[in-house]
Amino acid sequence: SFIVEEALRRRFSVWAGVRASSSKKYLSDEKVQFLELNFAHPHALRAQLAEHQKTRGKFDYIVHCAGVTKCKDKQEFDRVNYLQTKSLVDLLLHLNQ
């Protein structure tokens, strides 16, 4: 939320990419727009990002500050924090975001 607040202070248009299960408790400013993304499924994520690009245009900046800190095992930690992040970056590059 601190990054969002600073971006709003600088008068950026802010889109917060969130999971369906994400709390928006600290993202309550009415200027924040939400983009619900399915990070666990690359094909769905690609479609979501492509649709956003088609209807809203490209992002000027992307700040990725999501991840998990507690998992049942290292594989789940790596899947979310590495593989899903890599998938997001690869898709953004592919879409020339």
C-alpha positions in Angstrom: 0.0 0.0 0.0 2.9 2.4 0.6 4.0 2.1 -3.1 0.4 2.7 -4.2 0.1 5.8 -1.9 3.4 7.2 -3.3 2.3 6.6 -6.9 -1.0 8.4 -6.2 0.8 11.2 -4.5 2.9 11.6 -7.7 -0.4 11.6 -9.7 0.1 8.3 -11.5 -2.9 6.3 -12.6 -2.6 3.2 -10.5 -3.7 -0.3 -11.3 -3.3 -2.9 -8.6 -3.0 -6.4 -9.9 -4.5 -8.6 -7.3 -5.5 -12.2 -6.8 -9.2 -12.9 -6.2 -8.4 -13.8 -2.6 -6.3 -10.6 -2.0 -7.2 -8.2 0.7 -7.8 -4.7 -0.5 -8.0 -3.4 3.1 -5.0 -1.0 2.6 -5.9 -0.1 -1.0 -9.0 1.9 -0.2 -8.4 5.1 -2.2 -11.1 5.4 -4.8 -8.4 6.3 -7.5 -7.0 2.8 -7.3 -8.2 0.6 -10.1 -8.0 -3.1 -9.7 -7.0 -5.8 -12.2 -7.9 -9.2 -10.8 -5.2 -11.6 -12.2 -4.9 -15.4 -12.2 -1.1 -15.7 -11.5 -1.4 -19.5 -11.1 -2.6 -20.1 -14.7 -0.3 -18.6 -17.4 -2.8 -19.0 -20.2 -5.5 -17.2 -18.2 -3.0 -14.5 -17.1 -1.9 -14.0 -20.7 -5.5 -13.4 -21.8 -6.2 -11.0 -18.9 -3.1 -9.0 -19.6 -3.7 -8.9 -23.4 -7.3 -7.8 -22.8 -6.1 -5.0 -20.5 -3.5 -3.9 -23.1 -6.2 -3.9 -25.8 -8.7 -1.9 -23.9 -6.5 0.3 -21.7 -3.1 0.4 -23.3 0.3 -0.5 -22.0 1.6 0.1 -18.5 4.2 2.8 -18.1 5.7 1.2 -15.0 5.2 -2.1 -13.3 6.2 -2.7 -9.7 6.0 -6.3 -8.6 5.9 -6.6 -4.8 3.9 -9.7 -4.2 4.8 -13.1 -2.9 4.3 -15.5 -0.1 6.3 -15.7 3.2 4.8 -18.8 4.6 4.2 -22.1 2.7 3.7 -25.7 3.5 6.9 -26.5 1.8 9.8 -25.1 -0.3 8.2 -26.3 -3.6 5.1 -24.1 -3.0 7.3 -21.2 -2.0 9.3 -21.5 -5.2 6.2 -22.0 -7.3 4.6 -18.8 -6.1 7.7 -16.6 -5.6 9.8 -17.7 -8.5 7.7 -19.5 -11.2 4.7 -17.3 -11.1 6.8 -14.2 -11.1 8.9 -15.5 -14.0 5.7 -16.3 -15.9 4.4 -12.8 -15.3 7.6 -11.2 -16.6 7.8 -13.5 -19.6 4.2 -12.7 -20.5 4.8 -8.9 -20.1 7.8 -9.2 -22.4 5.8 -11.3 -24.9 3.1 -8.7 -25.0 5.7 -5.9 -25.2 4.4 -4.3 -22.1 
